[in-house]
Amino acid sequence: MTRPDREYRTLDKDLGRITVAESAQFYAVRPVLRLGAGILLAVSLIFLALGLTGQQPGLIVTGAGFVVAGWLGLSIGANDISNSLGPAVGAGAIAIGPGLVLVGLAEIAGATLAGHAVTHRLAEGIVDTAVLEGGAGGQIVMLAALIAAAGWITVATGANLPVSTSHSIVGAIAGAGLAAAGSQAVSWDGIAVMALAWILTPVAAAILAGALLALLRVRVAEAEDRGRGARTWLPPMVGAMVGLFTAYIATLFPAVSLGLILPLLLGLAAGLATMLLMRRRVDQVLAESGSDKPGMKRILRQPLLFAAVMMAFAHGAGDAGNVAAPLLVILTSAQPGELQAPLLLLAVAGTIIALGAALFGRRLVGMVGEGITRLNPARAFCITLATAMIVLFASGLGLPVSSTHVAVGGVFGVGFVREMLDRRSAPMRADLPVEERRRRQLIRRSHVVTITAAWMVTVPITALLGALCCLAMLSLAGI
């Protein structure tokens, strides 16, 4: 029987791990902060020289835009890599070096194949660049947004604040557009839809991750015959994950997909093959353990690695637009008509994010995956899979969401379901003292307040910074 002092412990332990990981993030990405501060200083000097010489801003804006966007992509990769790779490394599914390569390739693939929707939303769904005065106006609006978002992320990360790049770039673009052309240039409905997605996606991840854990607990971990439960439920569960992702990837190639027929067939084939492989894996673990209680860590290593690849693909699809959208407007703002994000630009954005993960993410992944934040493999699998699916869905709709905030929603869902099942299985256990229950409630409330405040504060702050940067550059350029 589970001891009384273990009741309600799981969620608080996982939330404590997230808190420590956020604190460790500052020390792991200090090189990125120094690089970002240097880049922002260099760009400021460039525009000071522009104002003193009176030169046309077009070429300088383009060059400065690539410099700031490059640092922003490096920062995204360095900060968010632990969300994808940390649980898989912690479970022993893959070493850090090969994991960084695999996840980096998935980031590039996600950006190239599925990053266009979010890119177009950020480029055209926040500010109508057609109402700006000439091509240089659109260029300066997006450069001001890049500088504002990069500046705020540099300061916030240095202060150990859990801010989102997606939230930052949305607020910065809106503020710069408002300063350049007034309120009629800003799509307030579009911003409201994004804000609603920021609220709903963590809730959706909580529901999905909790449902997945409930399935594992009830049908496998608490089954009378755990071996039979694992052979019955784990293969179709993992097969469905692989099959759905395969079908989704196939839909990204419309020239060969033949509508939905070929994607469904490919997904079905991949799902069935995975089911057979997973059934063999469960049998192998049961035979090696010599009991009918299989070790979930060994069984879930490969599925957790696949979920990490899905997560990296989803992250590339969602966050590449933060880099590619401003550059798209900067490069094409002088050309009228609908903007089209070229595959090369999306691939470059994904490569920059992957490079940031490779250069600066190793230390953070090691701390998160191998040390302070090692999650139970079953919970890590549920959280990673739920986060990947929700972020992929949002990215397909062109909605820029924070993968970190979505993952925290998954942690809450898994923790609450775990506690609900614990109370159901041992209803006669002694309750925790009132003081301890109050302390745990405060811990949970603090995480909700911190995350909510982070995105609520980020948007107005970056909007103000974007407006100030835009006004300053328009004044220097004489527009």
C-alpha positions in Angstrom: 0.0 0.0 0.0 1.2 3.5 -0.8 2.2 5.4 2.3 0.1 8.5 3.3 3.1 10.9 3.0 3.3 10.1 -0.7 -0.2 11.4 -1.5 -0.3 14.5 -3.7 3.5 14.3 -4.1 3.8 13.7 -7.8 2.6 17.0 -9.3 4.5 19.1 -6.8 7.7 17.1 -7.5 7.4 17.7 -11.2 6.6 21.3 -10.8 9.6 21.7 -8.5 11.7 20.1 -11.2 10.4 22.7 -13.7 11.3 25.5 -11.3 14.8 24.3 -10.9 15.2 23.8 -14.6 14.1 27.3 -15.2 16.7 28.5 -12.8 19.4 26.3 -14.4 18.5 27.7 -17.8 20.1 31.0 -16.9 23.4 29.4 -16.2 23.3 27.1 -19.2 22.5 29.9 -21.8 24.7 32.7 -20.5 26.8 32.6 -23.7 23.6 33.3 -25.7 22.8 36.3 -23.5 26.3 37.8 -24.0 26.0 37.2 -27.7 22.6 38.8 -27.8 23.7 41.9 -25.9 26.6 42.3 -28.2 24.4 42.0 -31.3 21.9 44.5 -30.0 24.7 47.0 -29.3 26.1 46.5 -32.8 22.7 47.1 -34.4 22.2 50.3 -32.3 25.6 51.6 -33.5 24.6 50.8 -37.1 21.4 52.9 -36.8 23.3 55.7 -35.1 25.6 55.8 -38.1 22.6 55.7 -40.4 21.2 58.8 -38.7 24.4 60.7 -38.8 25.1 59.9 -42.5 21.6 60.2 -43.8 21.9 57.1 -46.0 18.9 55.1 -47.3 18.0 52.4 -44.8 17.0 49.6 -47.2 20.2 47.7 -47.3 21.2 48.4 -43.7 17.8 47.3 -42.5 18.0 44.0 -44.4 21.5 43.3 -43.0 20.5 44.2 -39.5 17.3 42.2 -39.7 19.3 39.0 -40.6 21.7 39.7 -37.7 19.0 40.1 -35.1 16.9 37.3 -36.5 19.9 35.0 -36.4 20.5 35.7 -32.8 16.8 35.2 -32.0 16.9 31.8 -33.7 20.0 30.8 -31.7 18.2 31.8 -28.5 15.1 29.8 -29.4 17.2 26.7 -30.0 19.2 27.1 -26.9 16.3 27.7 -24.6 13.7 25.2 -25.9 15.9 22.1 -26.7 15.4 20.6 -23.3 11.6 20.4 -23.8 12.2 18.0 -26.7 15.3 16.1 -25.8 15.5 16.2 -22.0 13.0 13.4 -21.1 14.4 11.0 -23.8 18.0 11.6 -22.5 16.8 11.1 -18.9 15.1 7.8 -19.7 18.3 6.5 -21.4 16.7 6.4 -24.8 19.6 8.2 -26.5 22.8 10.0 -25.6 23.0 13.8 -25.7 25.3 14.0 -28.8 23.2 11.8 -31.2 20.0 13.2 -29.6 21.0 16.8 -30.5 21.7 15.7 -34.1 18.4 13.9 -34.4 16.4 16.6 -32.8 18.2 19.3 -34.9 17.2 17.5 -38.1 13.6 17.2 -36.9 13.6 21.0 -36.1 14.8 21.7 -39.7 12.3 19.3 -41.2 9.4 20.8 -39.2 10.4 24.4 -40.1 10.8 23.6 -43.8 7.7 21.3 -44.3 5.2 22.8 -41.8 6.5 26.3 -40.8 4.6 28.2 -43.5 1.3 28.5 -41.7 2.7 30.3 -38.6 5.1 32.3 -40.8 2.2 33.7 -42.9 0.1 34.4 -39.7 2.9 36.5 -38.2 3.8 38.2 -41.4 0.3 39.1 -42.5 -2.1 38.4 -39.6 -1.0 41.0 -37.1 -0.1 44.1 -39.1 -1.3 44.9 -42.6 1.9 46.0 -44.2 0.0 47.3 -47.2 -1.1 50.4 -45.3 2.5 51.3 -44.4 4.2 54.1 -46.3 6.3 52.3 -48.9 8.5 49.2 -48.7 10.9 50.8 -46.2 8.0 51.2 -43.7 7.3 47.5 -43.7 11.0 46.7 -43.3 11.5 49.0 -40.4 8.3 47.7 -38.6 9.7 44.2 -38.7 13.2 45.1 -37.8 11.9 47.1 -34.9 9.8 44.0 -33.8 12.9 41.8 -34.0 15.0 44.2 -31.9 12.2 44.6 -29.3 11.6 40.9 -29.0 15.3 40.1 -28.9 15.9 42.8 -26.3 13.1 41.6 -24.1 14.1 38.0 -24.3 17.7 38.9 -23.4 16.6 40.9 -20.4 13.9 38.4 -19.3 16.2 35.3 -19.6 18.9 37.2 -17.6 16.3 37.8 -14.9 15.2 34.2 -15.0 11.6 35.0 -16.2 9.8 32.3 -18.2 8.9 34.3 -21.3 7.9 33.0 -24.7 9.5 34.0 -28.0 6.1 33.6 -29.8 4.4 35.9 -27.4 7.3 38.4 -27.6 7.3 38.6 -31.4 3.5 39.0 -31.6 3.5 41.9 -29.2 6.5 43.5 -30.8 5.0 43.3 -34.3 1.7 44.8 -33.1 3.4 47.6 -31.2 5.7 48.5 -34.2 2.7 48.5 -36.6 0.7 50.6 -34.3 3.4 53.2 -34.0 4.0 53.2 -37.8 0.4 53.4 -39.1 -2.0 53.6 -36.3 -4.6 51.3 -34.9 -6.2 50.6 -38.4 -3.0 48.7 -39.3 -3.3 46.2 -36.5 -5.6 43.1 -36.7 -7.0 43.1 -33.2 -9.2 40.1 -34.1 -6.1 38.1 -35.1 -4.3 39.0 -31.9 -7.4 37.9 -29.9 -7.4 34.5 -31.6 -3.8 34.0 -30.8 -4.3 35.0 -27.1 -7.2 32.6 -26.9 -4.9 29.8 -28.3 -2.3 30.7 -25.6 -5.0 29.9 -23.0 -6.6 26.9 -24.5 -3.5 24.9 -25.6 -2.1 24.3 -22.1 -5.6 23.2 -21.0 -5.8 20.8 -24.0 -2.4 19.4 -23.3 -3.4 18.8 -19.7 -6.5 16.9 -20.8 -4.7 14.8 -23.4 -1.6 14.0 -21.2 -3.9 13.1 -18.3 -6.0 10.8 -20.5 -2.9 9.1 -21.7 -1.6 8.5 -18.2 -4.9 7.3 -17.0 -4.9 4.7 -19.8 -1.4 3.5 -18.9 -2.2 3.4 -15.2 -5.6 1.7 -15.3 -4.9 -0.7 -18.2 -1.3 -1.5 -17.6 0.3 -0.5 -14.3 -2.8 -1.4 -12.1 -3.9 -4.4 -14.2 -4.1 -7.8 -12.5 -1.8 -9.1 -15.2 0.6 -6.3 -16.1 2.4 -8.2 -18.7 -0.9 -9.0 -20.6 -2.0 -5.4 -20.1 1.3 -4.1 -21.6 1.0 -6.5 -24.6 -2.7 -5.5 -25.1 -2.5 -1.7 -24.8 1.0 -0.4 -25.4 1.4 -1.6 -29.0 -1.8 0.0 -30.4 -1.1 3.2 -28.3 2.4 3.6 -29.8 1.2 2.4 -33.2 -1.5 5.1 -33.3 1.1 7.7 -32.4 3.5 6.7 -35.2 0.6 6.1 -37.7 -1.0 9.5 -37.1 2.3 11.3 -37.4 3.2 9.5 -40.6 -0.1 10.4 -42.1 0.4 14.0 -41.1 3.8 14.1 -42.7 2.4 12.7 -45.9 -0.2 15.4 -46.1 2.6 18.0 -46.3 3.4 16.6 -49.8 0.3 17.5 -51.7 1.8 16.6 -55.1 2.0 13.0 -54.2 -0.6 12.6 -51.5 -3.6 12.1 -53.8 -5.9 13.8 -51.4 -6.1 11.8 -48.1 -5.9 8.3 -49.6 -2.2 7.9 -49.7 -1.6 9.6 -46.3 -4.1 7.3 -44.6 -2.6 4.2 -46.3 0.9 5.2 -45.2 -0.3 6.0 -41.7 -2.0 2.6 -41.4 1.0 0.7 -42.7 3.3 2.6 -40.3 1.0 2.1 -37.4 0.6 -1.7 -38.0 4.3 -2.2 -38.4 5.0 -0.2 -35.2 2.4 -2.4 -33.3 4.2 -5.5 -34.3 7.6 -4.1 -33.3 6.2 -2.9 -30.0 4.6 -6.2 -29.2 8.0 -7.9 -29.8 9.6 -5.3 -27.6 7.2 -6.0 -24.7 7.7 -9.7 -25.1 11.5 -9.3 -25.0 11.4 -7.2 -21.8 9.1 -9.7 -20.2 11.3 -12.6 -21.1 14.5 -10.8 -19.9 12.9 -9.6 -16.6 11.6 -13.1 -15.8 8.3 -11.7 -14.4 4.9 -10.5 -15.5 5.7 -7.0 -14.4 7.6 -5.3 -17.2 9.8 -2.3 -16.5 8.1 0.7 -18.1 11.4 2.6 -18.5 12.8 -0.1 -20.8 9.6 -0.5 -22.8 9.0 3.2 -23.3 12.6 4.2 -24.4 11.9 4.0 -28.1 8.4 5.5 -28.0 9.8 8.3 -25.8 12.5 9.0 -28.4 9.9 9.1 -31.2 7.8 11.4 -29.2 10.9 13.7 -28.7 11.3 13.7 -32.5 7.7 14.7 -32.9 8.1 17.4 -30.3 11.2 18.8 -32.2 9.3 18.7 -35.5 6.4 20.5 -33.9 8.7 23.1 -32.3 10.3 23.8 -35.7 6.9 24.2 -37.3 5.8 26.6 -34.7 8.8 28.7 -33.8 10.6 29.0 -37.2 8.0 31.6 -38.0 9.3 33.8 -35.3 12.5 34.1 -37.3 11.2 33.7 -40.9 8.1 36.0 -40.8 10.0 39.3 -40.1 12.6 38.4 -42.6 10.0 37.6 -45.2 8.4 41.0 -44.8 11.9 42.7 -44.8 12.9 40.9 -48.0 9.6 41.3 -49.9 7.9 44.4 -48.5 8.7 46.5 -51.6 6.8 43.9 -53.7 3.0 44.2 -53.6 0.7 41.1 -53.3 0.4 38.2 -51.1 3.6 37.1 -49.3 4.9 33.6 -50.0 7.4 32.1 -47.6 10.1 30.3 -49.7 11.2 26.9 -48.5 14.8 28.2 -48.4 13.9 30.9 -45.9 12.0 28.4 -43.7 15.0 25.9 -43.9 17.4 28.7 -42.9 15.2 29.6 -39.9 15.0 25.9 -38.9 18.8 25.5 -39.3 19.5 28.5 -37.1 17.3 27.1 -34.4 19.0 23.7 -34.7 22.4 25.4 -34.6 21.4 27.2 -31.3 20.4 23.9 -29.8 23.7 22.2 -30.9 26.0 25.1 -29.8 24.3 26.1 -26.5 21.8 23.4 -25.6 24.0 20.5 -24.6 24.6 21.7 -21.1 20.9 22.5 -20.4 19.8 19.1 -21.8 22.4 17.4 -19.6 21.1 19.2 -16.5 17.4 18.6 -17.4 17.7 15.0 -18.7 20.4 13.4 -16.6 20.3 15.3 -13.4 17.9 17.6 -11.7 14.7 17.0 -13.7 14.7 13.3 -14.5 11.0 12.4 -15.0 9.3 9.1 -14.6 9.4 7.7 -18.2 5.6 7.0 -18.4 4.8 10.6 -17.3 7.5 12.0 -19.6 6.1 10.1 -22.5 2.5 11.3 -21.9 3.7 14.9 -21.4 5.9 14.9 -24.5 3.4 13.2 -26.8 0.6 15.5 -25.7 2.7 18.6 -26.1 3.8 17.6 -29.6 0.3 16.9 -30.7 -1.1 20.1 -29.4 1.7 22.2 -30.8 1.4 20.5 -34.2 -2.3 21.1 -34.3 -1.8 24.8 -33.4 0.9 25.2 -35.9 -1.2 23.7 -38.6 -3.8 26.4 -37.9 -1.1 29.0 -38.1 -1.2 29.8 -34.3 2.1 30.7 -32.7 2.0 29.1 -29.2 4.6 28.5 -26.5 5.8 24.9 -26.4 7.0 25.4 -22.8 3.7 26.6 -21.6 1.9 23.8 -23.4 4.3 21.3 -21.7 3.6 22.8 -18.3 -0.1 22.2 -19.0 0.7 18.6 -19.7 2.6 18.3 -16.3 -0.5 19.6 -14.5 -2.8 17.2 -16.3 -0.6 14.2 -15.5 -0.1 15.3 -11.9 -3.8 15.7 -11.2 -4.8 12.4 -12.9 -2.1 10.6 -10.9 -3.4 12.0 -7.6 -7.0 11.3 -8.5 -6.1 7.6 -9.2 -4.1 7.4 -6.0 -7.0 8.7 -3.9 -9.4 6.2 -5.7 -7.0 3.2 -5.1 -6.5 4.1 -1.3 -9.5 6.1 -0.1 -8.8 5.3 3.6 -5.4 6.8 3.8 -4.8 9.6 6.3 -5.1 13.1 4.9 -2.1 15.4 4.8 -2.0 18.1 7.5 -3.8 21.3 6.7 -0.5 23.3 6.6 1.0 20.8 4.0 -2.0 20.9 1.8 -2.0 24.7 1.9 1.7 24.8 1.0 1.2 22.5 -2.0 -1.8 24.6 -3.2 0.5 27.6 -3.0 3.1 25.9 -5.1 0.7 25.1 -7.8 -1.0 28.4 -7.7 2.4 30.1 -8.0 3.2 28.2 -11.2 -0.2 29.1 -12.8 0.3 32.8 -11.8 3.9 32.9 -13.0 3.1 31.4 -16.4 -0.1 33.5 -16.9 1.7 36.7 -15.8 4.6 35.9 -18.1 2.6 36.0 -21.3 0.3 38.8 -20.1 3.2 41.0 -19.3 5.3 40.0 -22.3 2.8 41.3 -25.0 2.4 44.9 -23.7 6.1 45.2 -22.8 7.3 44.0 -26.2 4.6 46.2 -27.9 5.9 49.2 -26.1 9.5 48.4 -27.0 8.5 47.7 -30.6 6.7 51.0 -30.9 9.7 52.9 -29.4 12.2 51.2 -31.7 10.0 51.8 -34.7 9.5 55.5 -34.0 13.2 55.9 -33.5 14.1 54.2 -36.8 11.5 56.0 -38.8 12.8 59.2 -37.5 16.4 58.3 -38.4 15.3 57.2 -41.9 13.2 60.3 -42.4 10.0 58.4 -43.2 
